[in-house]
């Protein structure tokens, strides 16, 4: 049978229309199914960069990687039995997981709090850990290091076949995770807790990690206790009418990276009753400044905290003699957050302090207003002599 060109063209258009209707029907079916399901949103009191949606047979963890809007930059669908249909761009993870590659000491602490430490089969680099359990397991080769250098070992990671590769980023696996690792099909999840601005917001991420182990109730209980103690301590600090001025960090290379006014550290200092020099800076993160600008603004600081891995006054001025010009140096009001260190000099402050901001706050109140915390023993800080 012979078809004229105009007939072929008409048949082709008809085919396109029918195929489009078929795709629309399929998508509508999926969307209709989702609409018919009722989701329960888990209540979050402080964290703003993730959301938890509970459906009857699965849980969806949403990342909100863009600060200025509520756009979902990644969705992780956690299911126990049958894999659900959610969206084509979602990442599906069967739970509870039992073999986790954990790319941050912060996450291992969260898992330890949830009594899930035994499920860790790989970490980033043991040099950054003070956790004796992790150190021992690495020594026994029962926990594998995946990033002794600057990059993770992709082939080793894939060969390990973890149930979950847990790492950090900016909220989009397509750009945060190596493409070869993504293409391998390993279940991946990203934490963006570091983008939160307040101590309790970061600590509340324990609820995110708990979902992978079906430990949501435990996480809620743990965080509730932490938040209550933190807020109780904050109220104690507010009773102090004297607000001592506070300087943080030291120069790194040619710049002094001072925490901005909306940063994690600035919020901690404020909650502890300190008067932070850059509190009015509306940015988040850190601001690089030359030594001269920092000195001009903060030379008369009452307290100076967080001098990286410095242990003595002599060591501090060996880096730059001008440090000795600050009032806090002259008066001996130097405190560093490295009371507990591993053999390489790495402090446990950033390993466990994120999970226990109440202990960090108690330390800072003890520094700024010791009369208000007479019985408290430092957990993370020590005085630099």
Beta strands, then each sheet from edge to edge (+ up, - down):
strand 1: 40-41
strand 2: 50-54
strand 3: 58-63
strand 4: 74-79
strand 5: 91-94
strand 6: 100-102
strand 7: 120-123
strand 8: 144-145
strand 9: 164-168
strand 10: 188-191
strand 11: 245-248
strand 12: 251-252
strand 13: 255-259
strand 14: 275-276
strand 15: 286-289
strand 16: 303-305
strand 17: 334-336
strand 18: 382-383
sheet 1: 1+ 2- 3+ 4- 5-
sheet 2: 8+ 7+ 6+ 9+ 10+
sheet 3: 14+ 11+ 16+ 17+ 18-
sheet 4: 12+ 13- 15+
end
